[in-house]
C-alpha cells in the first residue's frame, strides 16, 4: 500500500489574512509615535539651524572690519515659515558687511545665497507661523528665539 504525501508549500489564504491583520494592528498602534518622532526631529533640526546662525552672527561681530561698520542699534535676522514657505529677512536692512560676513561664516558666498539656503522644517500647528529671530547687539552679544511650533518637548537654550 502506497502512502500519498502531499507536499504543500506556501501559505493558505487564511494565514495571509491573519498576518496582514496583525501588521495593520501594529501599524495603527505605532503611527502616532512615529508622527511625533518625525516632528520632534524637525524641531531639533530647526534648533540646530538657530544655533548655527547665532554662532555665525557672533563670529561676524568679532571681525574688526565688520564691527567698525556696524551702526549703533540692534540688528536681527527674522526667519518665518508659514503656508507660503520660509522667508528670511535682515532687520533693519540687508545692506552692509555684517550680513555678508554672516553668510560667508555660515558657508555661502552672499546674503542672497544665505536666504535661499535656510529652511525651517517643523510645522506650525497652534500658531499661524514659525518664527526664528536672532538678535545681534552692537556689543557683540547675541540672543535667539524659536517659536510657533506645535510640540514643546524640545526646549531651546
Buried (B, 14 or more C-beta within 10 A) or exposed (E): EEEEEEEEEEEEEEEEEEEEEEEEEEEEEEEEEEEEEEBBEBBBBBBEBBBEBBBBBBBBBEBEEBBEEBEEEEBBBBBBBBEEEBBBEBEEEBEBBBBBBBBBBBEBEEBEEBBEEBEBBBBBEEEEBBBBBBBBBEEEEBEBEBEBBBBEEBEEE
